[in-house]
Amino acid sequence: MTQKATFYHAGCAVCLDAERQIAHALDPARFEVEIVDLGSDRARIAEAEAAGVISVPAMVIAGTPLHINFGASLADVRGDG
């Protein structure tokens, strides 16, 4: 049985580097990884906020957010920061 892991980012260099180093490093036998680019899929910003994400890049596993590095706040991604 796999756990869902959602990696949220905004398309910036910091985020893409974290995606390469972290999201793609998870064992696919243990984790079903979904990668969400909030820069191009802005409709999912509210979902990320509801999951506890306050900045990107961030990974949510089993409902627990892990903020990897501070690339941008969600307010910045939304355009109101």
Phi and psi in radians as a Rosetta constraint file:
Dihedral C 1 N 2 CA 2 C 2 CIRCULARHARMONIC -1.784 0.35
Dihedral N 2 CA 2 C 2 N 3 CIRCULARHARMONIC 2.660 0.35
Dihedral C 2 N 3 CA 3 C 3 CIRCULARHARMONIC -1.692 0.35
Dihedral N 3 CA 3 C 3 N 4 CIRCULARHARMONIC 2.583 0.35
Dihedral C 3 N 4 CA 4 C 4 CIRCULARHARMONIC -1.446 0.35
Dihedral N 4 CA 4 C 4 N 5 CIRCULARHARMONIC 2.358 0.35
Dihedral C 4 N 5 CA 5 C 5 CIRCULARHARMONIC -2.260 0.35
Dihedral N 5 CA 5 C 5 N 6 CIRCULARHARMONIC 2.210 0.35
Dihedral C 5 N 6 CA 6 C 6 CIRCULARHARMONIC -2.014 0.35
Dihedral N 6 CA 6 C 6 N 7 CIRCULARHARMONIC 2.155 0.35
Dihedral C 6 N 7 CA 7 C 7 CIRCULARHARMONIC -1.809 0.35
Dihedral N 7 CA 7 C 7 N 8 CIRCULARHARMONIC 2.017 0.35
Dihedral C 7 N 8 CA 8 C 8 CIRCULARHARMONIC -1.771 0.35
Dihedral N 8 CA 8 C 8 N 9 CIRCULARHARMONIC 2.372 0.35
Dihedral C 8 N 9 CA 9 C 9 CIRCULARHARMONIC -2.624 0.35
Dihedral N 9 CA 9 C 9 N 10 CIRCULARHARMONIC 3.070 0.35
Dihedral C 9 N 10 CA 10 C 10 CIRCULARHARMONIC -2.107 0.35
Dihedral N 10 CA 10 C 10 N 11 CIRCULARHARMONIC 0.186 0.35
Dihedral C 10 N 11 CA 11 C 11 CIRCULARHARMONIC 1.517 0.35
Dihedral N 11 CA 11 C 11 N 12 CIRCULARHARMONIC -0.009 0.35
Dihedral C 11 N 12 CA 12 C 12 CIRCULARHARMONIC -1.326 0.35
Dihedral N 12 CA 12 C 12 N 13 CIRCULARHARMONIC 2.940 0.35
Dihedral C 12 N 13 CA 13 C 13 CIRCULARHARMONIC -1.047 0.35
Dihedral N 13 CA 13 C 13 N 14 CIRCULARHARMONIC -0.720 0.35
Dihedral C 13 N 14 CA 14 C 14 CIRCULARHARMONIC -1.064 0.35
Dihedral N 14 CA 14 C 14 N 15 CIRCULARHARMONIC -0.772 0.35
Dihedral C 14 N 15 CA 15 C 15 CIRCULARHARMONIC -1.144 0.35
Dihedral N 15 CA 15 C 15 N 16 CIRCULARHARMONIC -0.784 0.35
Dihedral C 15 N 16 CA 16 C 16 CIRCULARHARMONIC -1.144 0.35
Dihedral N 16 CA 16 C 16 N 17 CIRCULARHARMONIC -0.622 0.35
Dihedral C 16 N 17 CA 17 C 17 CIRCULARHARMONIC -1.141 0.35
Dihedral N 17 CA 17 C 17 N 18 CIRCULARHARMONIC -0.757 0.35
Dihedral C 17 N 18 CA 18 C 18 CIRCULARHARMONIC -1.112 0.35
Dihedral N 18 CA 18 C 18 N 19 CIRCULARHARMONIC -0.678 0.35
Dihedral C 18 N 19 CA 19 C 19 CIRCULARHARMONIC -1.035 0.35
Dihedral N 19 CA 19 C 19 N 20 CIRCULARHARMONIC -0.838 0.35
Dihedral C 19 N 20 CA 20 C 20 CIRCULARHARMONIC -1.086 0.35
Dihedral N 20 CA 20 C 20 N 21 CIRCULARHARMONIC -0.732 0.35
Dihedral C 20 N 21 CA 21 C 21 CIRCULARHARMONIC -1.438 0.35
Dihedral N 21 CA 21 C 21 N 22 CIRCULARHARMONIC -0.540 0.35
Dihedral C 21 N 22 CA 22 C 22 CIRCULARHARMONIC -1.955 0.35
Dihedral N 22 CA 22 C 22 N 23 CIRCULARHARMONIC -1.009 0.35
Dihedral C 22 N 23 CA 23 C 23 CIRCULARHARMONIC -1.052 0.35
Dihedral N 23 CA 23 C 23 N 24 CIRCULARHARMONIC -0.726 0.35
Dihedral C 23 N 24 CA 24 C 24 CIRCULARHARMONIC -1.404 0.35
Dihedral N 24 CA 24 C 24 N 25 CIRCULARHARMONIC -0.152 0.35
Dihedral C 24 N 25 CA 25 C 25 CIRCULARHARMONIC -1.532 0.35
Dihedral N 25 CA 25 C 25 N 26 CIRCULARHARMONIC -0.234 0.35
Dihedral C 25 N 26 CA 26 C 26 CIRCULARHARMONIC -1.197 0.35
Dihedral N 26 CA 26 C 26 N 27 CIRCULARHARMONIC 2.476 0.35
Dihedral C 26 N 27 CA 27 C 27 CIRCULARHARMONIC -1.190 0.35
Dihedral N 27 CA 27 C 27 N 28 CIRCULARHARMONIC 2.021 0.35
Dihedral C 27 N 28 CA 28 C 28 CIRCULARHARMONIC -1.142 0.35
Dihedral N 28 CA 28 C 28 N 29 CIRCULARHARMONIC -0.279 0.35
Dihedral C 28 N 29 CA 29 C 29 CIRCULARHARMONIC -1.320 0.35
Dihedral N 29 CA 29 C 29 N 30 CIRCULARHARMONIC -0.341 0.35
Dihedral C 29 N 30 CA 30 C 30 CIRCULARHARMONIC -1.907 0.35
Dihedral N 30 CA 30 C 30 N 31 CIRCULARHARMONIC -0.461 0.35
Dihedral C 30 N 31 CA 31 C 31 CIRCULARHARMONIC -2.312 0.35
Dihedral N 31 CA 31 C 31 N 32 CIRCULARHARMONIC 2.329 0.35
Dihedral C 31 N 32 CA 32 C 32 CIRCULARHARMONIC -1.669 0.35
Dihedral N 32 CA 32 C 32 N 33 CIRCULARHARMONIC 1.876 0.35
Dihedral C 32 N 33 CA 33 C 33 CIRCULARHARMONIC -1.708 0.35
Dihedral N 33 CA 33 C 33 N 34 CIRCULARHARMONIC 2.237 0.35
Dihedral C 33 N 34 CA 34 C 34 CIRCULARHARMONIC -1.975 0.35
Dihedral N 34 CA 34 C 34 N 35 CIRCULARHARMONIC 2.310 0.35
Dihedral C 34 N 35 CA 35 C 35 CIRCULARHARMONIC -1.887 0.35
Dihedral N 35 CA 35 C 35 N 36 CIRCULARHARMONIC 2.172 0.35
Dihedral C 35 N 36 CA 36 C 36 CIRCULARHARMONIC -2.094 0.35
Dihedral N 36 CA 36 C 36 N 37 CIRCULARHARMONIC 2.046 0.35
Dihedral C 36 N 37 CA 37 C 37 CIRCULARHARMONIC -1.620 0.35
Dihedral N 37 CA 37 C 37 N 38 CIRCULARHARMONIC 1.767 0.35
Dihedral C 37 N 38 CA 38 C 38 CIRCULARHARMONIC -1.211 0.35
Dihedral N 38 CA 38 C 38 N 39 CIRCULARHARMONIC -0.305 0.35
Dihedral C 38 N 39 CA 39 C 39 CIRCULARHARMONIC -1.177 0.35
Dihedral N 39 CA 39 C 39 N 40 CIRCULARHARMONIC -0.595 0.35
Dihedral C 39 N 40 CA 40 C 40 CIRCULARHARMONIC -1.858 0.35
Dihedral N 40 CA 40 C 40 N 41 CIRCULARHARMONIC -0.286 0.35
Dihedral C 40 N 41 CA 41 C 41 CIRCULARHARMONIC -2.099 0.35
Dihedral N 41 CA 41 C 41 N 42 CIRCULARHARMONIC 1.134 0.35
Dihedral C 41 N 42 CA 42 C 42 CIRCULARHARMONIC -1.118 0.35
Dihedral N 42 CA 42 C 42 N 43 CIRCULARHARMONIC -0.369 0.35
Dihedral C 42 N 43 CA 43 C 43 CIRCULARHARMONIC -1.120 0.35
Dihedral N 43 CA 43 C 43 N 44 CIRCULARHARMONIC -0.300 0.35
Dihedral C 43 N 44 CA 44 C 44 CIRCULARHARMONIC -1.692 0.35
Dihedral N 44 CA 44 C 44 N 45 CIRCULARHARMONIC 0.092 0.35
Dihedral C 44 N 45 CA 45 C 45 CIRCULARHARMONIC -1.070 0.35
Dihedral N 45 CA 45 C 45 N 46 CIRCULARHARMONIC -0.756 0.35
Dihedral C 45 N 46 CA 46 C 46 CIRCULARHARMONIC -1.067 0.35
Dihedral N 46 CA 46 C 46 N 47 CIRCULARHARMONIC -0.652 0.35
Dihedral C 46 N 47 CA 47 C 47 CIRCULARHARMONIC -1.085 0.35
Dihedral N 47 CA 47 C 47 N 48 CIRCULARHARMONIC -0.787 0.35
Dihedral C 47 N 48 CA 48 C 48 CIRCULARHARMONIC -1.085 0.35
Dihedral N 48 CA 48 C 48 N 49 CIRCULARHARMONIC -0.774 0.35
Dihedral C 48 N 49 CA 49 C 49 CIRCULARHARMONIC -1.063 0.35
Dihedral N 49 CA 49 C 49 N 50 CIRCULARHARMONIC -0.757 0.35
Dihedral C 49 N 50 CA 50 C 50 CIRCULARHARMONIC -1.091 0.35
Dihedral N 50 CA 50 C 50 N 51 CIRCULARHARMONIC -0.492 0.35
Dihedral C 50 N 51 CA 51 C 51 CIRCULARHARMONIC -1.434 0.35
Dihedral N 51 CA 51 C 51 N 52 CIRCULARHARMONIC -0.065 0.35
Dihedral C 51 N 52 CA 52 C 52 CIRCULARHARMONIC 1.719 0.35
Dihedral N 52 CA 52 C 52 N 53 CIRCULARHARMONIC 0.105 0.35
Dihedral C 52 N 53 CA 53 C 53 CIRCULARHARMONIC -1.327 0.35
Dihedral N 53 CA 53 C 53 N 54 CIRCULARHARMONIC 2.259 0.35
Dihedral C 53 N 54 CA 54 C 54 CIRCULARHARMONIC -2.031 0.35
Dihedral N 54 CA 54 C 54 N 55 CIRCULARHARMONIC -0.289 0.35
Dihedral C 54 N 55 CA 55 C 55 CIRCULARHARMONIC -2.675 0.35
Dihedral N 55 CA 55 C 55 N 56 CIRCULARHARMONIC 2.795 0.35
Dihedral C 55 N 56 CA 56 C 56 CIRCULARHARMONIC -2.083 0.35
Dihedral N 56 CA 56 C 56 N 57 CIRCULARHARMONIC 2.608 0.35
Dihedral C 56 N 57 CA 57 C 57 CIRCULARHARMONIC -1.367 0.35
Dihedral N 57 CA 57 C 57 N 58 CIRCULARHARMONIC 2.593 0.35
Dihedral C 57 N 58 CA 58 C 58 CIRCULARHARMONIC -2.615 0.35
Dihedral N 58 CA 58 C 58 N 59 CIRCULARHARMONIC 2.615 0.35
Dihedral C 58 N 59 CA 59 C 59 CIRCULARHARMONIC -2.096 0.35
Dihedral N 59 CA 59 C 59 N 60 CIRCULARHARMONIC 2.341 0.35
Dihedral C 59 N 60 CA 60 C 60 CIRCULARHARMONIC -1.983 0.35
Dihedral N 60 CA 60 C 60 N 61 CIRCULARHARMONIC 2.081 0.35
Dihedral C 60 N 61 CA 61 C 61 CIRCULARHARMONIC -2.170 0.35
Dihedral N 61 CA 61 C 61 N 62 CIRCULARHARMONIC 2.206 0.35
Dihedral C 61 N 62 CA 62 C 62 CIRCULARHARMONIC 0.895 0.35
Dihedral N 62 CA 62 C 62 N 63 CIRCULARHARMONIC 0.693 0.35
Dihedral C 62 N 63 CA 63 C 63 CIRCULARHARMONIC 1.414 0.35
Dihedral N 63 CA 63 C 63 N 64 CIRCULARHARMONIC 0.048 0.35
Dihedral C 63 N 64 CA 64 C 64 CIRCULARHARMONIC -1.952 0.35
Dihedral N 64 CA 64 C 64 N 65 CIRCULARHARMONIC 2.082 0.35
Dihedral C 64 N 65 CA 65 C 65 CIRCULARHARMONIC -1.387 0.35
Dihedral N 65 CA 65 C 65 N 66 CIRCULARHARMONIC 2.481 0.35
Dihedral C 65 N 66 CA 66 C 66 CIRCULARHARMONIC -2.148 0.35
Dihedral N 66 CA 66 C 66 N 67 CIRCULARHARMONIC 1.982 0.35
Dihedral C 66 N 67 CA 67 C 67 CIRCULARHARMONIC -1.532 0.35
Dihedral N 67 CA 67 C 67 N 68 CIRCULARHARMONIC 2.012 0.35
Dihedral C 67 N 68 CA 68 C 68 CIRCULARHARMONIC -1.431 0.35
Dihedral N 68 CA 68 C 68 N 69 CIRCULARHARMONIC -0.793 0.35
Dihedral C 68 N 69 CA 69 C 69 CIRCULARHARMONIC -2.794 0.35
Dihedral N 69 CA 69 C 69 N 70 CIRCULARHARMONIC 2.703 0.35
Dihedral C 69 N 70 CA 70 C 70 CIRCULARHARMONIC -1.614 0.35
Dihedral N 70 CA 70 C 70 N 71 CIRCULARHARMONIC 1.700 0.35
Dihedral C 70 N 71 CA 71 C 71 CIRCULARHARMONIC -1.585 0.35
Dihedral N 71 CA 71 C 71 N 72 CIRCULARHARMONIC -0.855 0.35
Dihedral C 71 N 72 CA 72 C 72 CIRCULARHARMONIC -2.812 0.35
Dihedral N 72 CA 72 C 72 N 73 CIRCULARHARMONIC 2.525 0.35
Dihedral C 72 N 73 CA 73 C 73 CIRCULARHARMONIC -1.316 0.35
Dihedral N 73 CA 73 C 73 N 74 CIRCULARHARMONIC 2.785 0.35
Dihedral C 73 N 74 CA 74 C 74 CIRCULARHARMONIC -1.149 0.35
Dihedral N 74 CA 74 C 74 N 75 CIRCULARHARMONIC -0.508 0.35
Dihedral C 74 N 75 CA 75 C 75 CIRCULARHARMONIC -1.076 0.35
Dihedral N 75 CA 75 C 75 N 76 CIRCULARHARMONIC -0.688 0.35
Dihedral C 75 N 76 CA 76 C 76 CIRCULARHARMONIC -1.153 0.35
Dihedral N 76 CA 76 C 76 N 77 CIRCULARHARMONIC -0.712 0.35
Dihedral C 76 N 77 CA 77 C 77 CIRCULARHARMONIC -1.137 0.35
Dihedral N 77 CA 77 C 77 N 78 CIRCULARHARMONIC -0.713 0.35
Dihedral C 77 N 78 CA 78 C 78 CIRCULARHARMONIC -1.159 0.35
Dihedral N 78 CA 78 C 78 N 79 CIRCULARHARMONIC -0.494 0.35
Dihedral C 78 N 79 CA 79 C 79 CIRCULARHARMONIC 1.691 0.35
Dihedral N 79 CA 79 C 79 N 80 CIRCULARHARMONIC 0.223 0.35
Dihedral C 79 N 80 CA 80 C 80 CIRCULARHARMONIC -2.020 0.35
Dihedral N 80 CA 80 C 80 N 81 CIRCULARHARMONIC 0.280 0.35
